[in-house]
Amino acid sequence: MAGLPFTDTPKFTPYWWDHVPRPSLPQTDPPARADVVVIGAGYTGLCAALQTARGGRATVVLDAEDAGWGCSTRNGGQISTSVKPDYVELSRRHGPELAFRILKEGQDSLTWVADFVSSEGIECDFRVVGRFHAAHSQARYEALARSIALQPRGLEVEAHVVPRAEQRTELGTDAYFGGVVFTRHAAIDPGRFHQGILERAISAGARVITHCAATAIQRVAGGFQVRTERGTIAARNVVVATNGYTGALTPWLRRRVIPIGSYVIATEPVPGEMMARLMPRGRIVSDTRKVVYYYRPSPDGTRILFGGRVSHGETDPKVSGPRLHAEMVRLFPELAATRISHSWCGFVAYTFDNLAHAGEQDGLFHAMGYCGSGVGMAGYLGTRIGQQVLGRKEGETAFGEIQFQTRPFYSGNPWFLAPSVMYYRWRDQRG
Ligand SMILES: Cc1cc2nc3c(=O)[nH]c(=O)nc-3n(C[C@H](O)[C@H](O)[C@H](O)COP(=O)(O)OP(=O)(O)OC[C@H]3O[C@@H](n4cnc5c(N)ncnc54)[C@H](O)[C@@H]3O)c2cc1C
């Protein structure tokens, strides 16, 4: 497939996979027993496994595809504090004390990534570049500026307002109404980050078995029987780490997460002086729309990775690519002749309360529902869940104290998605 806006040889796989090819692990059959079976080999599952393996538990990680095939090697590599509702909203729902702890853990998840990649020596282009959060209307700019001026005590984050007149110091566009810079937010190469965690989990003794879906989980005396495509494992504990790919295996969880496609393109290399004009500070960028666009320079600073949602229902990266390109050009007309080298997508997991959840239900541990912001939070909560399996106090998390809600008649198929996207797009247009 070629032709504008694609290059002559576009790829419909993540840009990250060019540098970190899909890991090929030896094809082994699962053992008859294990202390812990983790289902899903993304950030959540591998970080849980790292804890349990280092804690001396015989740990098996299963993935239906390659390790990291899900969101963990498809994302935009933007790291924030990962909690969407604000303090006022969370206090209304859960009271000020729990609201405070939820938001504090959001901040901790950002610190956790920095400490983790440094203490584990994972080379993954982790950089504290800061985020420019751009206002798509004057009203949003004013609301953003107010929220920065009135941050709850004890939860203050480093941030400064950038008015529209100064916007070009941050971004080469006049399409926004100014914005806010969150100086501590960071960028990472998600593929290299995942590879680093995978290597450490394997070194710690976890057995990672890929192309081997778990097909049934049955409760038995002393634990569980996990049936897989290649045999059954008797396990004392099971961790479900399937996030946006949660399926019929775990109906209780499936009724609580809403899988939503997110789409990204990478451009061909952009001339250096144009990159310097468009993204002079090399920050990660997002905007205030409900149907958000997020973008950043590639770690080597030569390309733009531009993501978001450009259809009401799910679509094909061959279709989403040109639409994302059109949105990118609307913001940066200079990029009209710059072609797309990669276009891909993945499924994030939203929840009915816009919060991640981690804990234990019917004896099964889980952490999921990162609402599109899981690069930091998935590893952080995966670690907490691994500690919970070990019975350690440090595994406690505020995200385990919130009821994991579902809705009547929802069984895992988000029939309401297309109308919601239409509604939010309409609201975004009104500012
Ligand atoms: C396009 C895109 C862009 C994103 N950008 C960002 C971003 O910039 N910043 C941010 O913070 N977050 C971002 N995210 C979200 C983030 O990537 C995820 O929240 C995070 O990677 C979730 O990790 P996980 O390990 O929980 O799930 P995943 O990495 O999705 O792993 C789940 C795994 O479970 C496996 N699985 C499912 N069912 C079974 C079964 N029955 N048996 C065995 N295995 C099974 C799947 O094969 C999959 O590999 C983005 C996501 C996407 C798709």
The ligand as a MOL file (V3000), in Angstrom:
LIG
                    3D

  0  0  0     0  0            999 V3000
M  V30 BEGIN CTAB
M  V30 COUNTS 53 58 0 0 0
M  V30 BEGIN ATOM
M  V30 1 C -2.0740 3.4500 20.8420 0
M  V30 2 C -1.8990 3.5640 22.3280 0
M  V30 3 C -1.2720 4.6820 22.8610 0
M  V30 4 C -1.1090 4.8000 24.2360 0
M  V30 5 N -0.3860 5.8460 24.7240 0
M  V30 6 C -0.1520 5.9490 26.0480 0
M  V30 7 C 0.6670 6.9830 26.5380 0
M  V30 8 O 1.2640 7.7600 25.7860 0
M  V30 9 N 0.8200 7.0820 27.8910 0
M  V30 10 C 0.2130 6.2080 28.7580 0
M  V30 11 O 0.3910 6.3410 29.9870 0
M  V30 12 N -0.5190 5.1610 28.3030 0
M  V30 13 C -0.7080 5.0090 26.9730 0
M  V30 14 N -1.4180 3.9520 26.4980 0
M  V30 15 C -1.9430 2.9550 27.4600 0
M  V30 16 C -0.8630 1.9840 27.9770 0
M  V30 17 O -0.0950 1.5130 26.9040 0
M  V30 18 C -1.5400 0.8190 28.7080 0
M  V30 19 O -2.3310 1.3280 29.7640 0
M  V30 20 C -0.5630 -0.2000 29.2990 0
M  V30 21 O 0.3950 -0.6020 28.3510 0
M  V30 22 C -1.3260 -1.4050 29.8340 0
M  V30 23 O -0.4120 -2.4380 30.1130 0
M  V30 24 P -0.9450 -3.8560 30.5240 0
M  V30 25 O 0.2470 -4.7070 30.8110 0
M  V30 26 O -1.9400 -3.7460 31.6200 0
M  V30 27 O -1.7530 -4.3980 29.2680 0
M  V30 28 P -1.2480 -4.8470 27.8200 0
M  V30 29 O 0.1250 -4.3510 27.5240 0
M  V30 30 O -2.3090 -4.4820 26.8500 0
M  V30 31 O -1.1180 -6.4350 27.9490 0
M  V30 32 C -2.2440 -7.2860 28.0540 0
M  V30 33 C -1.8370 -8.6460 27.4980 0
M  V30 34 O -2.8110 -9.6240 27.8840 0
M  V30 35 C -2.7550 -10.6470 26.9090 0
M  V30 36 N -3.9590 -11.4970 27.0600 0
M  V30 37 C -5.2570 -11.1370 26.9680 0
M  V30 38 N -6.0440 -12.2240 27.1990 0
M  V30 39 C -5.2360 -13.2780 27.4330 0
M  V30 40 C -5.4470 -14.6690 27.7220 0
M  V30 41 N -6.6800 -15.1910 27.8190 0
M  V30 42 N -4.3670 -15.4580 27.9040 0
M  V30 43 C -3.1190 -14.9610 27.8180 0
M  V30 44 N -2.8500 -13.6510 27.5300 0
M  V30 45 C -3.8960 -12.8200 27.3390 0
M  V30 46 C -2.7190 -9.8600 25.5960 0
M  V30 47 O -2.2390 -10.6510 24.5350 0
M  V30 48 C -1.7830 -8.7030 25.9620 0
M  V30 49 O -0.4480 -8.9320 25.5280 0
M  V30 50 C -1.6050 3.7910 25.1180 0
M  V30 51 C -2.2330 2.6730 24.5760 0
M  V30 52 C -2.3790 2.5570 23.1910 0
M  V30 53 C -3.0570 1.3470 22.6190 0
M  V30 END ATOM
M  V30 BEGIN BOND
M  V30 1 1 1 2
M  V30 2 1 2 3
M  V30 3 2 2 52
M  V30 4 2 3 4
M  V30 5 1 4 5
M  V30 6 1 4 50
M  V30 7 2 5 6
M  V30 8 1 6 7
M  V30 9 1 6 13
M  V30 10 2 7 8
M  V30 11 1 7 9
M  V30 12 1 9 10
M  V30 13 2 10 11
M  V30 14 1 10 12
M  V30 15 2 12 13
M  V30 16 1 13 14
M  V30 17 1 14 15
M  V30 18 1 14 50
M  V30 19 1 15 16
M  V30 20 1 16 17
M  V30 21 1 16 18
M  V30 22 1 18 19
M  V30 23 1 18 20
M  V30 24 1 20 21
M  V30 25 1 20 22
M  V30 26 1 22 23
M  V30 27 1 23 24
M  V30 28 2 24 25
M  V30 29 1 24 26
M  V30 30 1 24 27
M  V30 31 1 27 28
M  V30 32 2 28 29
M  V30 33 1 28 30
M  V30 34 1 28 31
M  V30 35 1 31 32
M  V30 36 1 32 33
M  V30 37 1 33 34
M  V30 38 1 33 48
M  V30 39 1 34 35
M  V30 40 1 35 36
M  V30 41 1 35 46
M  V30 42 1 36 37
M  V30 43 1 36 45
M  V30 44 2 37 38
M  V30 45 1 38 39
M  V30 46 1 39 40
M  V30 47 2 39 45
M  V30 48 1 40 41
M  V30 49 2 40 42
M  V30 50 1 42 43
M  V30 51 2 43 44
M  V30 52 1 44 45
M  V30 53 1 46 47
M  V30 54 1 46 48
M  V30 55 1 48 49
M  V30 56 2 50 51
M  V30 57 1 51 52
M  V30 58 1 52 53
M  V30 END BOND
M  V30 END CTAB
M  END
